[in-house]
Structure formats: C-alpha cells, structure tokens
Amino acid sequence: MSSPAKKRKLNPGAKQTSAPARGLEYFFAKQRQNASSSNTPSSQESMAQSSQPSDVNGQLTDEELAKKLQAEWDAEVRGTSAQNTPHPPNQNLDAVGADAGPSTLETRTPAEPVASPSPQVPQAVKTTKTLSLSSASATADQITTSLPLDESPLTFEPTKYTPKLQEIWAAEGDDASYALLTRCFVLVNGTQSRIKIVDTLVNSIRLLIEGDPSSLLPAVWLATNAISPPYISMELGLGGAAISKALKQACGLDQRALKALHDKLGDPGDVAFEAKKKQSFTLRRPKPLTIKGVFQSLVKIATAQGQGSGDIKQRFLRIGAVKTTMLIALSRAFLLSKPPGASFPTHNAHDLAKLKKDELAEVWARGEELVKASYARHPDYNDLIPVLLEIGISDELLIRCGLTMHIPLRPMLGSITRDLSEMLTKLQGRDFACEYKYDGQRAQVHCDLNGKVSIFSRHLELMTDKYPDLVALVPKFRGDGVESFIIEGEVVAVDRATGELKNFQTLTNRARKDVAIGAITIDVCLFSFDLMYLNGKSLLDQPFRRRRDLLRSLFVEIPHHFTWVKSLDATSQDSEPVLEFFKSALENKCEGIMVKTLDNLPNLEYHGDEPDQPPEEAPGTTPPPKKTNTNKPKRTKTTTPTPAITAPPPPKTRRKPLLATYEPDKRLDSWLKVKKDYSATSETLDLVPVAGWHGQGRKAQWWSPILLAVRNEETGCLEAVCKCMSGFTDRFYRENRAFYGGSGNGGGGDDGEEEGDEGGEGGGKTNILARKPGFVDYGGPEPDSDVYGGDWAGEGGPRAEFEVSEVFEKEGG
C-alpha cells in the first residue's frame, strides 16, 4: 500500500498545498505536546476539531488516513482475537525501541484503560481516543512462553494447561500455535542433558495428544528436521543463497551485515532470529503461526520447487531431536497420555513416580522397544502417528506398522572390528560366515506380485530410476515360486566382459536420474547377501543360515549381472583360512570382509564384553607393604578358606546374546566388519590443510570441514584429497583455529613461542587468503563461493598427520 504522501502525488485532482507532508512522527510529537498542556476549553475544542476532516476537498491527512485504516482492520478482526486478548498499556513512540519487534497501530476506546504519560494529565485526556504504536511482543501468549516443559513427565500435568491453551488456539481455528513448538525448541536447544531433552519432548507431545491430536504429526515432522520420509523425494530445495537473499530482503540487511551475524552466531536459525530484531516496523501485527500452517507452508515450498540444485541444504530446526530421541519421547508420551475419546490404557504418572529406578526403566524400555522396532520396519511418521493415536503402545503396533512392500526397512549394521584376532575372540565357539565387503553401494530391492520393483539406498532414498538395468533384470533372476520378495545386496561397477570389479568412484560417475538403459556406459552387478521378505512373509526372525539358503535356492545366478557375495563358512579355530580369505578380498579390490553369525545360540558365553582384568605383578617383584596404623590395636580376623574348585561368578554384562536374526536399524556384534583401514597398524598420510569452511552451530567459531591436500612431486602443486569434518573434539577445533588463524612473528604454537612445523619466514602460522592460491589443485566448491564463505590457506602452513582410515572415513568411504 502506498503511503499517504505518495497518494497525494498520484491524485491529479487533489489541491496542492504549500504545507510540507506530515508523517507519523509529527503526529505523535504533536500528541505529546497536547498531553503535557493544561486542559483548557481551547485545547479541548482543538482536540474535538481534530476528529473532523480538515481537508474539504476530500484529501485525508496522515492522521485521518491512519484512523480510517485502523477502523477497517478492527472491523476485520472484530469478534476473534481482539475479543480474547486484553489490550496492553498504551505506549507512545518513545517507548518503542529498535528491538521491540513488529508493531501494530491500535485505536483506544474510552472504556479501555490507558496509561497516563504523566501524573498531571487530567482524566479527560486519558479517556480520549488516541493512536499509538504498541509492541507485538506485549500481546504475546504468556501462557505458552512460560510452560515448564522441561519438568519431569511424572510430575507434569497437561490438564493444568490444555484448557487455557485451547482458549488461545480457538482464535486460530482450534489449531495448536507454533509458539508451543518454539517453546519446546528453545528449551531443548538450551540444554545438553539428554534426559532434559527427552522430558521436554515428552511433555510437548502430551500437550498435543490431549489438546490438539491433529497437530501432533506435523509437530513430529518439524521437530525431526524433515517434512517426509526419506524414500519420498520431497525437499525444500532452498540453498544458502536463497535463504540469505530472503533474510536480506525481509530484514533490510546487506551481505556484510548478514555475514557478520553468521560469524557471530553460526546457526542459520539464530541468524534469522537476530536479523528479525532489525526488521522495520509494520502497522499491523501478523497473525500467529500454527504448527499445521508452518508445516503446510514447507510442504508447498517443497512441492513447488522440487529437490533444487543447491549443494548446501540449510535447515532451520536444529534442536538435537534426532530419530532415536523422538521415538523415545513418543513412546513415553503415549504411555502417559491419550487423546480425547481413545480407549487404550495408559499409566498413572503418580504410580510410576513411586517405582524404583530400575523398575521405571523396565516400563519405559518396553514401550521404547515397540516404537523403535515398528519404526525400523516401517519408517514413516505418517503411518506411525495415526496408529499410536488410535491404539497407543501395544504389540499390535508391530502388526499395523510392520514390514511393507515398497517401504524400505532400516538396514542392519555391522560393528567395527580392528583386526581378525579380535573378531575371532568375539565369535569364539560359533559358526560364522565370512563375506567379501564389496566397494559399492548397498541396495534394498523390493518386488511385489505385480512385478513392480523399487530399489532403495542404505539411507532409504529411492534410486529405482538410477538402476533401470537392475529393474529389467529382476524377472530373470527371480526363480519359480517366488511371488514377492525383499533382498539386500551390494551394487558394484564391473567390467561386463571379464567380471573385474571397479572402485566406488567409478560407480559415482553414473547418472542419478532418468537413466536410459541404452545410454548406460557403466555396467553394474548386484551381489546379494540377504533375504528379508518372501511371498508375503517376513523372514527377519529367521537365522541367517536359513535366510541365506532360501536366497541361494530360490533365485537364479546370472554371471556378471546378479550373483551372491563370495563367502566362507568357518569357526574361530579356522584362523588360517580366514586370513587367506581376507587377503583374497583385498586382492579383488574389496574393502575387507563382513563376518556374520549363522545360527542362534542364545546360551553361549559371549567373549566380546569381558571386564578389564587388573594388571598382574611382574615376575620377581615384591608387592609394596600395606600401611598399618600402629595406634590401633591389631584385630584377629577369622577367615574360611575358599575351595579351589569354586569358580568366580560370571561378570555382569549389558550385552544381549548374539543372535543370527535380522535386526533392522541396529548395530550388533552378530555382524562384524573387518577392513584394512580399521587396522591399528595402518599407515599414515602427511596431508596439508589448504582451506576451511566456516562451521555451523557449535562450530561457528571454527573451521569445519577442512580441505586436505597432498603435494604432487612432479608439478609441485598441492592436490586436494578429501575433507575432514567430524569426529574431532572442541579442544582440537580451538587449537586448530588458534594455530592457523593467528598471526605474529614468534612461531606456530598456540602461544606464539614454539617454532612452527614447516613455518615460513617471520612466523609459523598460515596466511589467510580470500582466493585460491595458484599452487592448489582443487575443482570443487570453493570456500569463498559459499553463502557464508570460508578461507584459503597461503604458503607457510604446517603439515597435518592423519591416519588413512581417519581421513577416508570422514568422507564416507
């Protein structure tokens, strides 16, 4: 809407006047002058005249136009939120600061209380209709912002708050306000205690269960930093540049101011919050956000823009509510609360509070296991939340939300083993299978009765379009009697003629979308290793030996297209054959081997979790004498000798028996992976840090990731090898920043006193450059082209020594 001054310029019929345009500042200054003067008949007469139009030609002054607009807005919202919210005290322009937030222009009626600007103001002035700018924060929902959501769920009573919250929500169509979720996020973000995080989520979920069950599903999606399950391609597609541009436009910031905020705060959400304080005033308070409204807006953005092309996906909800934490919170919330009209049983919080710690843990653990197991087999909140609202926590949950065709289950994972001797010790007395660990991409293949095929990645992303050759291959390797199935295997790039395996980098050069079979230049082979579903029945509870036998007997091998992983059955006594098999895996360009328990032996002793034994005394040494107190009389102790045949009690362990079943979304010792890179005796690489990106959130003051390079002796250039971005402590980041980011003449140590390793003249610290040096060979996204930028390292930087396994594990190798 154009301002009154602009409207006068656009109206050619209006009479031009020599008086200057008067804005709101002039009006409020005039109002303060009138308020401070005495209540004389002349002043009352002038105030009465001010309510009449001053321009006989139909042109409105700023004051009259503002009153007219305010009257129209009041008519729109009359009977809704204005009736439910008490008016805050009147504020003049001086009381509204730069960081008071968005403001609204209000009209006071004589019946409403108005704060007197001074004790000398007569009553007649206080009851006069006035216009004022009042902060939107003054009318904020004080009930929601003060909810004790971090209280223990056993003492938190949702019924104390839901009636008042529902009164507030009634103004927005009975939908829960986004302020409730914001309150939850603030509390979660403000603590590192996992117990407090879970308690806060539990209490927030309970308020929604009992107050507005329809808002629970969008709230869970928002809290878990997603708007859809991973196998449905729906992302916001908002890159850092788009978010940066939106913040600059909405809050009136330039690039330099925005970058300064990011360098100070780090997290994009905190940057947006701080930038909001600098936003210009608005004449009308915006409508309160609702949980449903925010979620639906994000879905509209995602469906309108697709996946987008940005390399960096910015997330604004970073509260630590990861998948496991959310599932725990959901299970506990539904054990304590149920929606209106539901009939499933719940626990009484007061009764649970009387239980012992271990007894309470058993109650929680039962519900958590059911919810986690259901989600691992059917990872979609769109299906899980409605069922929980209907039946609560019960065994039926695994049936209603169980293994389903074309919905990927979360894969089972293997534990890391440093070497073969450790693996043989853990699996002592058991039969196990050693399998090649191929250097490819893990794939989960679904096929139903109608022949529809879906292929999912390890992270549950749909990649059917990426492998149309595998889709066309399914009818050929499916044997007689196989109607529907879910198999798991490794997709590896191969030479079709010789069957020679190629590395993972070759596979990454294959297109990801809309791949035509005739245009494929990189051939692949599916090496299958597990069968989880067959002809409408789940095989997850079957031992691995049974699942493997069915896989090999019911499916047809097609050399260099579809086959089984190469394997060797062995026991812990077969150390030599296992070693030879491991060597052959490495010779065939594999990463190592996977070792899997074949049979269920729940009563067999597990050797992988024995407590540390006290160190034995070296031969020929005498233990030091015990100190005695000579002031106390000696006491004679009578002891009963322990028979030599009495065995010591077995050590207590929290480990479960090693079973050969398929456990979705669990990393157990029944599956072990042994890779050359995991070996404690692996070689190291001397790599040079050449660049760093500014971190996010906790790492805002540091560099993460860091680009590492190695020197090419032929060209003299530093060729980029990989990025390191996780697995380091805060102390490492602080020391790294102090070492590389400082300046001085003393050297390269933290305090500038120690000489730098490979330092240049005049000091051992690295120069910080804005552009890539000519001696660095790197073709990826440059730090200075990122939305918030980074830094290049100049000459004189020291080398950094990293283990080979550490470097390449950071890149997901």
N, C-alpha and C positions, 0 to 999 in steps of 0.2 A: 504494500500500500504506500502510495506516495505521501510525503509529508505535506502539512498544510501550506508551507511556503511554496513548494513545487506546484501544488494545486492552483494557487493564485496565478502562477506564471502560465499555466496551461489553459486558464479560463480567459478567453479574449474579451468576453462581455463584462468582466468584472472591472470595477472602477479602481484605477491605480491610485495609491496613496503614497505620500512622501514619507510616512512614518516607517521606520525600519521594522522588519519581521521580528516578532517576539516569540521566543521558544519557551519550553517548559521551565528552564532555569529562571527566566524573567518572571514568570507567573509565580513560582514558589518564593522567589525573593520578595515579590510584592505581597504575597500572602503572609510572610513572616513580619513584614513591616506593619501590616494591618493588625496582626495578632498582638504586637507589642504596644500598639497605641491604645488610648483610653476608649471606652465605649460611649462615644458621643452620638447625638442624633444624626450629625452629618456623616459620621462613619457608618452608622447603621444604614443610612439612606444610600450611601455609595455602594455598600455591600448588597443591598437589595437590588440596586440598579444593575449590578454586575451579573445578576441572573437573567437579565433581559438581553436579547440580541443587540449588539452595538452597531451592527452594520445594516442599515436599512436597505441596502441593495442586495441582500441575500448572502453576502460573503461572511463566513464564520471566522471568528478569531481562533487562536490556538486553544484558548481555554474552552470556548464553546464547542469546538470540534472534539476535544478530548472528552468533554462531558457527554456529548452525543454518542461517541464510540463506546464509552463505558456503559451507557444505558443500554445500548444494543447488546453488548456482551453479557450484562447482567440478566437481560431478558432470555438469552440463550441458556444460561446455566441455572436459571431460577428453578427451584424445586429439586435440585440434585445436590451437588457437593457443597454449594453455598449454604444450604439449609443445615447440613450436617456438621459443618466446620465452624467453630467460633471465630469471629474476626479478631485478628491480633491488634494490639495497640497501634494507634496512628503514629506514623513516622514521617518526618519531613525529609527533604533531600539530603540534609546534612547527616542524617542518621544512617544513610545507605552508603556503605563503603564500596570500594572496588571489588572486594571479595565477598560480597553478600549474596552472590548468586543471582539467577534470573529473578526479575521483579515483576510485579503486577500493579496496574493502575486501578485503584479502588475508589468507590463513592461511599461516603459515610452518611448514614441517616441520623436524624435527631435522636432516635431511640437507642443507637449504639453508643457505648462508652468511648470517648476519645481522650487520649492522654493530653493533658494541658501542657503547652510548651513552657509555661512559667506560672508560679503561684498567683501572679497578679492578674491573669486572664479572666475576665468575667465569664459567668455561666452562659450568657447569651452567645458568646463567641464559640464556646465549646460545643454547643448544640447546632451550630451552623453547618450545613453541608459543605464538605471540603474534599479536595482531591489530594491523594498522596501516593507516593511510591512505597510499597511495603515489600520486604524481602520474602521470597517464596519459602525460604527456609524457616521463616517464622510460623508458617502454617503446616510445617512438615508433620508427618504422622509420628507423634512422640511415643505412642504405644509400641509400634514396630521397632523403632530405633533403640528402645530400652529393653527389649526381650532378653531374658537371661538364657539364651540358647546354649551356652557352654556349661550349663548346670548339669549335674548327673541325671540321666534319664530316669533313675529310680526315685528322684525327688521332684523332677519337673512335672508339672500338671498342666497339660494342654487345655483342659476345661476352664482354667482360670483366665485364659487369654482368647480362646476362639470366639466367644460371644462378642467381645469388643472388636476383634479383628474383622469379624463378619459384618459388623456395622459399618466399618470403614470400607470394606470391599463392596458393600451394597451399592455404593456410588459409582462403581465401575462394572456393573453387571454381575455382581457377586463373584467376580474372578479375583483370586489372590493377587495382591500387589507385588510388584517386583522388589519393593522395599524389603519384604521378608527375606528374599533370596540374597539381597545385598547385605542385610544384617548378618546372615549366615556366612557369606563370603568374607566379610570384614573380620569376623571372629576367627574363622579358620585361618585366614592369612596372617593373623596376628599371633599365632602360636606355632611352636614346633612340636608340641606334645601330640602324639598320635591319639592318645586317649581323649584329649580335648577335642580334636578334630572329629573323631567318631561320635562323641557325645553331642557336639553341635549339629552334625548332620542328622543324627537320630532325632533330636528334638525338633529340628526344622521339618523333617519328613512327617513326624507325628502331627504337627500342627496342620499340615496339608492333608493328611489322611482323615483327620477328624473335622477340619474346617472347609477344605475345598479339594476333594479327591481328584477332580478333573484336572487340576493344575499340577498334580504330582509327576506325571510323565514328562511334560516339558521342563519341569524343575530338575528332574534327574538328568535329562539330556544336557541342560545348561551347566549343571554342576560337574558333569563328566567331560566337559570341553568338546562336545560333539552334538550334531543335530540328526544323525542317522547312524545305523550300524555300519561297520567298515566295508561290508560287501555290497552296500548300496552307494553308488558313486554320487555323493552329494556333499560338496564342499563350498565354502563361502566364495572361494576364488578371489579373495581380497589380498593383494600383495602389500608389502610395506609401503610402496609408493602411493597406492590408493588411500590407505589409512592416513598416511602423512598429509596428503592433499586435503582429505576431509577435515582433519583437525585444524589445518591452517585456515581453511575457509570458514569453519564453524566458530573458531575461537579467535580469529584475527591475528594469527601468529605468522611470522616469516620462518624461513628454513633455519636461520641461525638460532632463533629463539626455541624452535622445536628441538633442534639438536642439543641445545644446552639443557633442556628439560630431560631429554633421554639420557644424556651423560650423567645427570644427577640422580635420576630415579631408576632408569633401566627398563622397567616393565612397561609395555605399551599402555596397559590399563591405568597405571599410576600417572603416566604422562598425560593421558586423556583427562584424568580427574584434575590434575593440576592446571592443565590448559583451560578447563571449563571455568575455573575461577576468574580467568582473564576475559571471559566472553562478555560481549556488550549486553547492556540491559535490554529486556524485552518488555513491552507494555502489557503482556498477557501471560499469566502463569501457565506453563504447559500442563497437559493432562498427565496424571500419574501413570507410570508404566505398570503393566501387569505381566505376570510370568508368561501367560499364554501369548500376550501381544509381542513380547520380546522374542519368544521362540518362533512365532509365526513370521515375524519380520526377517529373522535369519534364514528361515526356510525359503522365503520369497527371494532373498538375495541369492541363495544358492541355486535355486531352480532357474533364475533369470540369467545368471552368468556362467553356470556350469563350473567346471573344475578350475578354470582360469589358467593363466600361463606364468604366474609369478613363481619364482624359485623359493621365496620365503613366505610361508603362511603364518600370518600374525594371529595369535589367539589372545583374547582379552580376559578370559576367565582362567586364571592360573591360581588355584587355591589349594592344590595338593590333594584334591578329592579324586584320587586315581581309582581305577576299576575295583581293586580289592577293597579299598576303604568304603566305597559306595555300597558294595554288596553287603559288607558287614553292617553298615548303617541301616540298610533296607531290612535285613533280617531282624535286627533288634527292634526297629520301629514297629514292624508288624507283629512281633511277639508281645508288644505292649499296647498297641492301638489298632483300631479297626474303623472303617468308615461307617457313617450312619446307615443303618439298615442291614449291615453284614452280620452273619451269624456264626462265623468261625471263632473258636475260643482264643483268648489272649491270657497273658499272665498278669497278675496283680503286682504293681511296682512295689508296694509296701511289703508284700510277702517275699519278693525277690531280695529286697534290701536286708531281710533277716537271714539270708543264706550265707554260708561261709564262702570264702573267695573261690575255692576250688569247685564248690557246688554251683555257684553262679556261673563260673566259666564253662561248666558242662552244659548248662541251659543255653548259654549263648552259642556254644560250639555246635550244638545240634542244628539250630536254625541256620547258622552261617554255612555249615556244610551243605545243607539242602539248597540254599540260594546259590552258592558258588557252583555246585555241581550242575544245577539247572542252567545257569548262565554259560558255563563252559561248553555244554552240549547244544545250547540254543542262545547264542549271544546277541540278543535283541531286546532292548528295554520296551519296545513297542508291544511285544508279546508277554514279557515277564511282568510288567507293572499291572496290566489289567487282571492277570490271573492272581497276583498277590492281593489285589483289592477285592477279589471275589472269594478266594479260599484261604488266604493267609499262608502261614508256614505249615506245610503238611507234606507227607510223602507223595501226594497227588501232584505236587509241583513238578516232579521229575517226569511224570507222565504227560501232563499238559504242556510242559515246555521241555521236551526231550529232543533226542536226535531226530532231525527232519531233513528230508531231501532238499538240496539246493540252498540250504542254510548251513554255512560251514561251522564245524565244531572247532573249538580252540585246540591246537595241536599239543601233544605230549612232548616234553622237552627232556633232554639228557643232561646229567650233571657232568661238570668238568673233572677230568682226572689227569693229574700231572704226568704220569708215566704208566707203563704197563705193570710194573710191580705193585703200585698202589691199586690198580684195577683188579689184579689177581687176588690181592688181600681182601678187598671188599666182597668179592664174589666167591670166596673160598667155600667149597663144598657144593656149589651149584653148577648146573649145566647152563651154558650161555652160548649165544651166537655172536660171532664177530662179523661185521658187515663193512664193506667199503663206505667211507663217508665221501661221497662224490662232491665235486666242486661245481655245484649247480644251484638251481632254485627249487625249493621244496614246493610241492604241488599236491592239492587235495582234489580228486576227481570224483564228481557225482554224476550218476546216470540213472534215470528213472525208467518206468515201464514203457513209456512212450519214446524212449531213446533220446530225451533231452539231456544235454551234457552241460555241466558247469564246472569250471576249474578255478580254484581259489589258491591264493598265495599263503605263505606262513602267517602273514599278518591279516588274513581273511579278506584280502582285496580280490575282487573279481577280475580274472585275467583270461576269460574264455576267448575274447577277441584277439589276444596276443598269440594264442596257440591254435589256430584253426586246423593245422595238420594233426594235432593230437585229438581234436574233436572228431575229425574224419577217421581216425584210427580206432576209436572205441568199438565200433561194430566188428572190427576184425579181430581184436584180442579178447572180446567177451565170449566166453565159452558157452556151450549148450547148457541150458537150465539156469543161466544167470539172467534174472529179470531186472533187478536194480542192485546198485552197489555204491559204496564209497571206498575208494582205495587211496593210499598215500604213497608218494614216491618222490624221486628227485629228477627234475628236468635238466638234462646236461647237453651242451653243444657237442656234436660228434661229427666226424668225417664219415659220411654215409657209405663210402666205398670200403674203407678199411676198418671202421668202427673205432678209430682212435679218438680218445677223449680230448676235448679242448677246455681251456680255462673259463672261469666265470666271466671274465672281461669280454670274451667273445660272445657270450650269451647276452650280455647287456647291450650289444650293438644291434640286437634285433628290435624291430619296431614294436611299440606297445599297443597301438590302437589300429583298428580297421586293417588288419594284416590280411592280404590276399594270398591264397596258397600258391598261386603261380608266381608271386613276387618274392617268395621266401628264398633267401640266399644262405641262411644259417640253419642247418638241419639240427634237430634235437632228437634225443631218445629218452623215454620215460623209464627209469629204473625203479620199479615198485618194491616196497618193503613192508606194507601193512594193509590189512583189510578190516575195516571197522563196521561195515554195514552190508548185509547181503539179503536180497529178496524180502525186504520189509522188516528184517530183524536186526537189532543191534548186536554187535559182537564185542562190545567194549569190555564185558565181564569175562570173556574167554581168555585163557592164557595165550601168550604169544606163539607158542608152538602150534596150537590149534588154528589160530588166525593165519599163520604163515602157510600151513598145509593146505587150507582152503584156497588161499591165493594162488598157490602154485598148481593146484589140481584143477581149478575151475576156469583159469584164464590161459590164453594161448600166447606163447612167446613168439615175437616177431623180431628177429635179429636186427640190431641197429635202429629199431623203432620202439619196441616195447619188450622189456625183459625184467628179470629180477636183479636185485642188488647181489653182487658176489659176496658169499658168506662162508663161514667156517664154524662148525659146532665144536665146542671144546669145554674143558673144565679147568679149574685152577692148577691142575697138575700138568697141563699141556703148555708150559711156558715157551718152549722152543717153537712148536708150530704156530703159536700166537705171535711170536716175534717175527717169524718169517712172513706171516700173513700181513702184519703191519708194514713190513718193508716193501712187500709187493704192492700194497695200496699206495705208498708214496711213489713207487716207481711208475705207477699208472696214473700219475697226476691227480691223485686224490688227496684230500686234506688229512686223512687219518682213518680211523675206524670207529664204528659205533658198536658197543657191546650191550646185549640185551638178555635179560633173564628169560629163560624158555618156559619154566614151569612155576606154579605156585607152591612155595614151600614156606608157609607162614610160621612154622615152629622151628625153623632152622636158625641157629645163632647168627647174628649179623656182626661182622668184624670191622665194619667201617666207622663205628662210633664209640670206640673204646676210650675211656678217660686216660689222660696222660698219667704215666707212672712216675713216681718220684725217682730222681737220679740215684743210681747205685754208687756206693763208695768205690773208689779206685782200689785195685789190689795193693796190699802192703801199706795202706794208710790206716791211721787210727782216728776214730771219730773224736772230736773235741769233748772234753769232760763237761758234764752238766753243772750249772751253777747251783750251789746249795746255800741255804740261809742258816748260818751257824747259830743264830739267836733263837731259832725254834727247835724244840726237841724233835728228834727223829721218830717217825711213826713206823711201826711194823705193819706191812701190808701182807695179807694172806691171799694168795692167788691160786686159782685152779688151773693146772696146765691144760691147754687145748690139744685134743687128739690130733695127730699129724694127718689123719685121713680126712679131716673136716675141710671141705672146700670153701673158699671165701664166697660170700653172697655175690650174685651177678650184679654188675654195675647197672645203675639206673640209666635208662636211655629214653629219650623222647621220640626216637625213630620208630616208624611203623615197620612191620615186617615187609620184606621185599617181595612184592607180588608181580606176576607177569601180565596183569591186566593192563588195558589201555586207559590211562588216567588223563583226560583232557585238561589242559592248562596247568599241569603240574610238572615240576622238575624233580625227578626222583632218581635214586641210585639204582633202580632196576634198569635204567638206561644210562649208560656211561659213554662219554665221548673222549677219545684219546687222539690228540692231534700233535703234530710235530711242534707247532707253535706254542703249545702249552708246556712243553718240557722246561724244567727248571734250569737245564744246562744249555738252553738255546743261545745262539749268538746274538750280539747286539749290533745296532747300526748307529754310526755317528751322523746325526741329522742337524741341519741348521734351520732354526726358526727364521723365516723370511717375511712373515706377515701375520697379522692378527685382526680378528673382527671384534668389535665391542660386544660384550656379553649382554645377556638378558636377565632381568630379575636379580637374583642373588649375585650374579656375576657381572653386574652393571659396571662396576669399577675396574674390571679386569678384562683381559683378552681371552675370549673363548668363542670359536675354536682358534687354534694356532696352526698356521700352514708351515709344514716342514719340508725341507728340500735336501738334496744330496749333490755334491759337486761332480760335474762331468769333467774328467781329466782331459778329454780331447778338446772340448770347446771352452772350458773354464767357467761355464755358466752353472748356476745353481738350479737344478731341475726339481720342480715340486714333486713330492712323493705322496703325501697324504695330509689329512687334518687330524689333529687331536683335540677333542672337545669334552671328554667326560672321564670320570674315574680318578680325578685329582682332588686333593683336599684344598680347603680355603687357604691354608698356610702356603701351599705351593703357589696358588694364584697371587697371593700378596707378595711373596718373594720374587716371583716372576715379573710382576709389574714393577716392583722397586728396582729390579736388576736391569730390565730392558728399557724402562720408561724414564729413568732418571738421567741426570747429566752431571758433569763435573770432571775434574782433572785427576781425581785420585785413583780411579780404577773401577773394577766391575763388581765389587762386593756390595752388599746391602748398605753398609755404612760408608762406602766410598774409600775404605782403607786398604782393601785387598786388591791385588792386581787382577784385572780381568783375564779370563782364559781366551786367548786369541784376540785380545783387545787391540784397537788401533791406537795411533799416536794420540797422546794427550788424554787418554782415558779408555776404559774398557767397556763402556756402555754403548749400546746400539743407537745409531741415529734414527730418528723417526721421520719418515718421508711421506709425502702426500701422494706420490705416484710411484708406480712400479719401477724399480731400477732396471737398467738395461741388461744387467748380468743375471737376472732372474728369468727362468723359463717356466711360465705358467699361463695356461689358457683358460682357466675357469673364471668365475665371477670375481672381480677384484674388490678388495675391501673398501676402496674409496667410492665404488659404484653402488654399494649397499645403501639402503634407505637411511641408516644412521651412521654409516661409514665405519672405517677401521684405519689401520696404519700399516705401512710398509717399513721393513727394517732396512737401514742402509748398511754401508760397509762397517766393519769392525765388530760385528756381532759374534759372540762366542758360540761354540757348538753345544748341542744338547744330545745326551746319550739316552736312547730309549731301547728297551728290548724289542725285538722283532715282533713278538706276539702282542706286546702292548700297543705298538703303533698300528698294526693292521687290524686288531680287534676294535679299535676306536672307529674304524671305517666300516665296520660290519662284516669284515672278511672272515 
